[in-house]
Every structure is written in structure tokens, then in C-alpha cells.
Amino acid sequence: MGRIAGYFNTENTGIDPGAIFREMKSRGNYDALICTKDEVLSFSSGLEIPDISSDGSLITFFDPAMVPAMTPSMMDLSLSAEDIITVCDTDLYNWKHLSESYGNDVAGAIRNNADLLVLFLEILFKKVAADKLNESDTLSFLDTSLRQLRGVYAFGCKVDDKVYLARDLIGVKPLWYDLSRGLAFASEKKFLEKAGCREVKELSPRQILCYDLEDNTITLHDREFLSELTEVEGSEDDVRDELLKLLKDAVSVRVPDDNFGVMFSGGIDSTILASICKEVAEAKGVSVTCYTVGLSGVASSPDIICAKRIAEELGFELKVHEIDLEAVEEHLKVVVPLIEDASVPKTGVAMTMYAASVAAKKDGINVLFAGAGADELFAGYNRYKQSGNINQDCLKDILEMHEVNTYRDDTVAAFTGTVLRLPYLDEKFVEYSLAIPEKFKMSDDMNKVILRRAGEELGLPEAITKRSKKAAQYGSRFDQALKKLAKRAGFSNKTEYINSF
């Protein structure tokens, strides 16, 4: 995981880059790399960073547990003749495979996926210079080339007098920018707002932004994605089998070489995910732990009750993390400012994510799988029952996930130093799932039909394949905690209470 930021042409504009540093430094013990006009500075802790006023700076923070060392390739880029400097927040699953294509000498120097992306972009832009491509062709070439990457990413790349910003097509990795006074960009909206930016926008995952440092103008290149979906053919069994094949592949490429965790509610989405993770982990020689969180009390939360029963039946290693009202309130002090949204549903889900990530990190777990995307792909919400075109609504929800869900989830995970992996949002899996006939997704009395059929094929018990959906904030009982805390604090409703943070 990582956080990135950058600012150019902001001198004497009222923008305070130091505020970006101060907000990033508050994250604590993360390594930092700062590329200014004149030098590359590295720090073993974000807390060590001094105030830097140099305009034209790129900043990256990363967890040393996930990115083992400051890489020579990143340091050398600042000195290259082409003036190519890259900062990135990335989690690429095929980086080892791609690195092999560069030959043994180069591949041996690539030690992580950040290294790969930096080198990938350097080689790409050197080819752009050699072929003397114009701006339009450069953006098209960059778009096409980025499709070789399997994983999630956000980056800022300065190439001579241009700065390029891009992120993965689903939008799992966040990226915000402001053009009111020069260019400023960052992983989190709050970084820019605290610096004085007042026209902060989220970069669309389906666009690449190119900023011209000389004339202070931008070009936006539109990226095609999910625009031509042809409905898949075949029987329900055929579709189920292909779906399972793609999901197993999406899980397999994401399973790390070390022990990892799964956010586990005992619902169909997370149980399918945990079951496949268990199979892949055993084959790879690592272990997977399921994490279930909920409010403590006289009675356990519904998710905890179900998770315990299913884990015992299926042989999952399970860790339950229950927290009381006081701990919920302490968590809220972190979560609400972090996600920059005081809505009750988002706060409840973020609380679940935060509690699970904290519990996993305490166990030394750096990678956490979650089932995000399943409801949007397979019509899992009740509102789909009134849909006139289920697949079009599913497509719309997937295209808007970066605005609704992924920013919240990635920001919470990054704050805890956890890498979040979302197999249901694998691009190949998404493309296939959105093309599945809606009759395989919704019946008169059941949603996510094809996914439940996949669960049956995996041998999951009927208690799971027929279990109705319960949103994370309700299954964990954190929504109930918000209600109790709001009343105790004298607020008339949960929204007013959340806004107090």
C-alpha cells in the first residue's frame, strides 16, 4: 500500500504544500520518497520529513512491510536524461511475469511491483520519445500499454514538461487532483483540501490526465472499458463453471507468498471467497485466516454467530474480534475523518473494515481479501428487484464503485497498513459477470442466483447458499452501536452524532 501526492506550478498561489506533508506525516512509520526539482530525498519514517517548500515535487509514502526497500530504479529516474520521475501506489499481481520479459539483468533488479511499474513507465516513455509521438498518440499508447498490467494502481509520472495521472480501470486505487492554481494531486481528497485546494476532483478511472507544465493546460484521454458487452451464451451450468474458473484465477493471482486474511461475514460472497482462498493457500504452502468483527454484548452479532458455525463446518481458521461501545466510539474518531463522509451506511461499513484491518495487522497480516463487488455484479441489493434492466443497473453500479465504495475501503485499509485485495473486481471477472443473462442473477425469490449455484458446486452448505444478505453494518451490529452512542451523547439521530466527529 502507499499514498502519493504531487504539486506543480503552485508557487505564490496560496497553496500550502506543507499541509500535504503534515497530513501524510500523521500516518506514522511509513517510508517516504520525495522527488523535487533538484534532488531525491528518502526518509525511513514519515515523521522525519522536514518542511519542504520546493515547487514541482512528487511524494510517495509506502509501508516497508509491503515494499521491502527503496529501489535503485526509483532513485535513478530523477537523474535520467529524459527527466522521467514516477510515484505510484500499486498492487500488481503479474509483476514477476512482466519483469521476466525485460531480461535477466533487469529482472534481477526488480524487487517489487512498484519497481516494475516505475520501469514499465520509463521504458514506455522512452519509446514515445524515440518514435516522436504527438500528445494524442502518446495518450493512446499509454492507455493500451497499461492494459498489460493485472492489478490496481494509481500513479503520477513527470516526463519532461508533462505530468501524467492515471489509475486502474475499476478505480480501486484512488487519485484526486486540483487545477485551480497549477496542478496538485494526491491519493486522498483531504490532502489537497488541507493544502488550500478548493476545486478538488476525483480522476475518473476511465480517463488519463496529461498536464502541460509550460502552458498550464490539461488533456483528458477517455479509456474504453465495459462499453461493448455481449451477453454470454450457454446453460446455467456452463455459466456457473466459467464463472468459478474465472473467480479461482482471480483469487489465485492475488494470493501472496506469505500468510494472509479474509474478511468473513459468513455470507455467500465471503464464504465462496474464503473457500477458494483456503484451497489456493494450501497448495501454495501459506495459511489463510478469516476475520469476523462485531459488537460485543450479551448476544453475539449475527455475523459472528454464522461465521463460527460455518468456519467449524468448513475447516476455516477463524478469529473473532468483538469490540464494545467505548471502542466503537474510539474507532469513529479515526474512521469518520478518514473516509470524509458522515453518511450512516458508509460509516457502518467503514467501521467493519477498520476493525478487521486492525485485528489482522496485529497478527502480522499485511494482505486482506474482501468480497466487494459481488452485490453490484450479481444484483445483490433489494433495489434490483425493481430494476427494468438488471445488467444495465449492475454496469452502472460497477462504474460508480470508485465514488461509492472503493475510496472508502482503500483509504481505511491504507491507514492501517493493510493491502486490500478484491477478486470480485478483477477486470476479466467483471467483464464476464456483467455479460451473464439477468435470468441467472435474479429469480422471484432469490438474488445472486448464479453465485449461489457456484457455492453449491464448491460444496458449501445450504445454510450459506440460501442465506439472505445482511449488510456489514447490520451483521456486525455496528449500526446498533451508532444508535446507542448517538442517544447516549444526546443527539437526535445517528447522522448528527457522526457529524460531531
N, C-alpha and C positions, 0 to 999 in steps of 0.2 A: 504494500500500500504506500501511498505517498500523497503529498499535497504540492501543488505547483502554483506559481504566480509570475507575473512579469509586468513591466511598465516601460513605455517608450514615449518620448516627446511630451512628457508631463512636467517639465521644468517650468517654474513660475506660473503654474496653472491653478494652484490651490490644492492639488492632490498631494497627500502626505504618504509617500511610500513607506515611511517608518511605521505607520499603523498596520500595514500588511505584515511587516516583520514582527511587530509586537503581538499581533493576533496569532501568527504561526508559532512564535516562540512559546506561547502559553500552552502549546500542546506537550511540551516537556522534552523528554530524552529521545529526540529524533535527530539523525544525522542531517546535515544541511550542505547544499552546494549552491553557491551564488556566483553567477557569471555577470560581471559588469563590463563596461566598455574596455577596461584596461587589464582586468585580471580575473582569475578564478579563485574563489575563496572556499575552503571547506572547513566545517566545524563538526566535532563529534557530538555535539548537543545543540539543539535549537536554542537553549537557554544561554549559550555562549555568544550568540550573534550580537555584534555591536550595531549601533545605528549606522546605516549606510545610505548616503544621500545621492549616490551616483545614479543619474538617469540612464535608461537603457539597460536595465538589469533583469536577469532571469533567475528565478529562485526555485529550488526543489527541496522538499523535505521527504525523507523516507525512513522507514523502520529498518534498522540494521539487522533485525532478525530475519527480514524478508529479502533484503538486498545486502549481501554479505560485506561488500567493501566498496569504497569509492573507486570507480573504474578508470583505468588509464585512458580508455577511449573517450570518456566524457571530459577528462581534463585536456586532452589533446585537441578536441574540437575547437576550443576557443582560440587556438593558435593557427588553425588551418587557413590556407590562402583564400579559400572560398568564404571564409567568415561564416561558418555554419555552427550554430550553437543550439542545442536542444535540451529542454527539460520535459520530463514525462512522468505521468502516473499511469502505470501499465501493469497488466497481468495477462501475459501471453502464454498460451498453452502449447504452441508449436514452435517456441523459440529455439529449442535444441535442434529440431529438424531443420529450421531455416538457417541456423548458424552453420550447419554442415555444408550447405551449398556454397559457402564462402571459402572453402578450402581449409586444410588442417591448421595452417599457421594462424589464420584469422579466427577460426572456430575456437581454438585453444584459449584465445584472449577474451572470448565472450563468456562471462560467468553468470549472467542472469538475464532475464527478459528485458530489463531496462537497457543493458548493454546492447542487446540485439536491436531494439528499436532505434537507438541513437545511431548505430552503424548503418542500419537499414535506410534511415533518412539521409545520412551523409552520402551514401552511395547513390541514392536516388537523385539527390540534388546535384551531385557532380555530373551525373548523366544529363540532367536538364541543362547544365551549363555547357557541356560538351556538344549537345545537339542544338544549342541555341534556341530552345523552345520559348515561344511567347507566353504571356501570362495565362491565357485561356488553355493552351495545350499543357502548360505546367500543372495547372489545377486538375485537369482531366487525367494526366499521367499519375499525379499523386493519388487521386481517388482510386484509379484502377489498381495501383500498386498496393495501397492499404488493404485491399481485399484479400491479399495473401496472408494477412495476419489473422490468426484464430485466437480470439480473446477480447479483452476490453482494454481501452486506452484513452488517454487524453494527453495532448502534448501542445507545447508552443515551440516553434522552431524558427530561429532567425537565420535568414540566408541573405547575406549582403544587405541590401536596403529593403528587404521584405520580411515580414513576420507571418508565419502560417499557424493557424489554430485548427485543430480537428479532434474528434472523439469517435469512439466506436459507434456503429450504426444504430444499435438499440439505445445507446445513451446510458449505459451502466456507470461509466466514469463521468463525473460532472466537469463542466467548464463554463465559466461566466466571463463576460467582457463588458467594457465600457469604452465608448468612443467620444464622449463629450469633450474631453480635453486630452488629446493624444490617445494612446492605447494602453489600457490596463486590463489584465486578465488574471483569473485565479480559479482554483478548484471550488472555492466556496464563495457565495454571494457576499457574506458578511465581511470577508477580507477586503473587498473593494468598497463596500459601503463605509466601513470604518476608516478607509483612506480618503473619504470625501467624494467618491464617485456617486453620482446621482441618477445616472441613466444606465444602470446595470441590466444587462440582458443575458439570458441563458443561450449559449450557442446551440442551435439545432443539431442533433446528431446527423441529420441528413444534409448538412452544409459544411463546407470548408471555407474558412475566412482567410483572406490574404490582405494584410495591411501594408501600405506603401509608406515607408519612413520618410521619404523625400517630400511627397505632396500631401501626406496625411489623409489618404483616401483608402477605401476598402473595396474589395471584390468578394462577392459571395458565390461560391460554386455549389450548385444543387447536386446532391448524390441520389441516384435512384436506388430505392430499396422497397421491396414488397409492393411494387406498382403493378406487376402483371402476375397474378396468382391464378393458376389453372386448377380447378377442383380435381383432386386425386380420384382415381378410379379404383375399383376393387371391392371385394366383400368387406364386411366389418372385421372379419378375422384377418384379412390381408392388411387392412389399415392398421389394426392393432399391432400386428407383428412388425410392420415397418416402423411404427411409432416407437415401439420398445427398442428396436435396433438403433434408431437414431438417439434415443434417450440414453441408452447404455454407452454409446460412443461419446455423447456429450459429458457424461459423468466420468468416463474413463480418462479422457484427455485432461480433466480437471483435477483428478486425484493426485495429490503431491507425493513426494518421496518420503515425507515424514507423517507422523500421526496427525489426524485432523478430526473435525467435528461436524455434526449435522444439527441444525435447529429442528427440533422434533416436537410436533404437537399431537401426534397420534392420528392425524387426518390422512386422507388418501394421498395428498401431494407429498407430504414429508415422509410417509411410510414407504411409498414407492422409492423415493429418493434414498432413504436410509437402507432399504433392502439392496438396491443396486450398489450403493457405496460399500456396503459390507462385503458383497461379492468381489468387487474390484480390489478393495483394500486387502482382503485375504490373499488374493492372487499376487498382489504386489509386495506382501510382507510387511504392511503397516497396519495400524489399528484405527478404528473409527469409533468415536464416542458420540452418542446422542445427548443433546442438552434440551431439557424441558424446564421452563420457568413459570412461576405463578405466585399469586398472593398467598401468604401463609394465613392460617386461621384454624378454626375448629374443623372445617371441612376443606380438603384439598380442592384446587381448581379442577374443572372438567378436563383440561388438557393433561394435567399431571395424573389424574386417575386413569385416563385412557392410555397415556404413554407407558405407565408402569405395566399395565396389563399386556399391551402389545409387545413391549420390549421383552417381557418374560417369555411370551409365546414364540417370538421370532428370534430370540437369542441376541438381541441388541444390547450392547453395553450402554447403560443409561445413567446419566447424572441429573438429579433433580435439584433445582435451585429455587427455593421459596424465600420470599422477602416480605417483611411486614410493612405496615403503613408508613412508619418512620423512614424506612429505607426507600420506599417508593417516593416519598417527598424529597429525599436527598438526591435520588436519581433524576427527578424532574428538574432540579436546579441545574443539572448538566444538560439534559436532553432538550428541553424547550428552547433555550438559546441556540443550541447546536443545530437543530433542524429548521430554525427560522420559520416556524409555523405553529400556531396555537390552536389548530383545529383538534377537536377531541379524538376523532378516529386516528389521525396521523400520530398524535402524541401517544395514544394507547399502543399502536403498533411499534413505534419507536422505542417505547419502554421495554417491550418484549425483546426487541433486537438488542438493545443496550444491555439488559440483564443477562441475556445468553452470551453476548460477546465478552462481557466482563468475566463471567464464570469460566468460559473457555480459555481466555487469556491467562487466568490464574493457574490453569492446569498446563500452561505452556503450549496451548493450541494456537497456531497462527492462522490457520485456514478453516473457515466455517462455511459449510454448504447451507443453502436455504431454497425453499420452493417457490420463490417469487416468479410470477408469470403464468403459473398453471391456471389460475382462475380466469385470467384475461384470454388465454388461448383456448380454453375448453368451456367457456360460458359458465363459470362457477358462481357468479353472483345472481341473486334473485331477480335483479333488474333485467337480466337476459330473457326472462320468461315473457316479458312484454315486447321483446325485440321484433321488429319487422324483418330484419336481416341479421341473423346472429353472427355470421362470419364478418360482415362489414363492421359490426359493432366490436367484435373481437380485434379486428385490424386497427380500428380507431384507438382502442384501449392500449394496444401494444405500442402504437406510435406515440402515445401520450404518456407512456410509463415514466419517461425521464422527468416529466413535470410533476407526476403524482407520487411515485414510489421510489425510484432508484436513487434520486438525490438524497432523500431521507436515509435510506438504508446504507448507502455507501459512506455518507458523512458520519453516521453513528459508528459503523464498523471501523472506519479510518481513525476516528478519535480514540478507540480502544486499542488500536494497533493490530486489528484483525483484517485479514483478506477475506472478502465475501465472494463466494462462487455460486453462480446461479445457472445450473444446467438447463432449466426450462427456458432460459433466454438465449440459449445457443442459437446462432443465426440459422443454421441448417434445420434445427429442430423447429424453430419458429416458422420458417417458410413452409415446411411440410404441415405443421399443425394448423396453420391458418387456411390451408387448402383442403382440409378434411371436410366432407359434407356435414352440414349442420345437423342432419338427422342422426349422425353418430355422436353428437355432442349433447343434445338435449332431447329428453323424452317427456311424456306427460307428467311423470312423477319423479324424474331424476335428472340432475345436471352432470356434466363431465363424464358422460356415459363411456366414451372410448377409453378414457383414462382409468376408469373403474374396471373395464374389461382387461386392460393391461395389468392392473393389480391382481385380478383373478389369475391371469396367466403366470404371474410371479409366485402364485401360491399364497397370497395374502388372505387372511380370514374374512369371512363375510361381515364381521363386525366393523371392519375397516372399509371394505369395498362398498358397503351400503351406508356408512356413517355420513350424516348430513354435515354441511360446512358450518363451522363456528369461527368467526373472525378472531384473530390473535388477541385482540384486546378483551374479548369476552371469554375465550377459552382459558386465558391466563388469570382472569378476574381483575386485571389492572383497570378496566373501565369502572368496575365497582369500587376499586380503591380511590379513583379520582372523585367519584361521587361522595364517598365518605370524607375524604380530605377537604373537598370544597365546602361541605356542610360544616365540618369542624372548624374551618377557618372563617366561617361567616359569610361565604359567597352564596349567591342565589343559584348559581349553576356552575357546571364544570368548565365552561369556556372562560368565564370571568376568573375562576381560580387559576387556570393555566396561564392566562394573560398576566397574572401577577408576577410571573417569573421573567 
